[in-house]
Amino acid sequence: MVNLTFSVPYEELKDQLSKNDRIAIISCNSCVRFSGTGGVGKMEELANKLRGDGYVVSDEVVLVGVCLNDHVNNARISEGVTAAIVLACEAGWSSVKQRFGEKNVIRGTRTAGLVCVDREKGVEKLMMAYDEFKDVAGNEYHLLTGELQEKNVMDMEVEH
């Protein structure tokens, strides 16, 4: 199952942090990478932006599937981390919250719903949108960037 995610605005993330926080960024390298909202590149981009604004980012952790409790349970972050920004779907955020619940666990993405992926065409189509995103059901997005396709290329029926 693959989820489509959108990034939480940077200012909204900063509003949940303190300059005294020691931050870990935990990113999935699956769904959010396909959506262009996670993976190594987006994690490093966010870490650099936060550091540039005077925040302390001590840990950058990439996991194959943050929604897999086994992966999260084996993840290690530095002692003294007070906040974790999670670049993953809702299931991934929940896994991190369960594992590191004593920390401020912040959603770095919003999950729009389930998609079908066509790697040959380089797109993902939002097939089953969650309530907040019903208005974009059926839209297609470029793989790895998350940019909205100008024209749909996957001929698939979507219930709205």
Secondary structure, 3 states (H helix, E strand, C coil): CEEEEEECCHHHHHCCCCCCCEEEEEEECCHHHHHCCCHHHHHHHHHHHHHHCCCEEEEEEEECCCCCHHHHHCCCCCCCCCEEEEECCHHHHHHHHHHCCCCEEEECEEEEEEEEEECCCCEEEEEEECHHHHHHCCCEEECCCCCECCCCCCCCCCCC
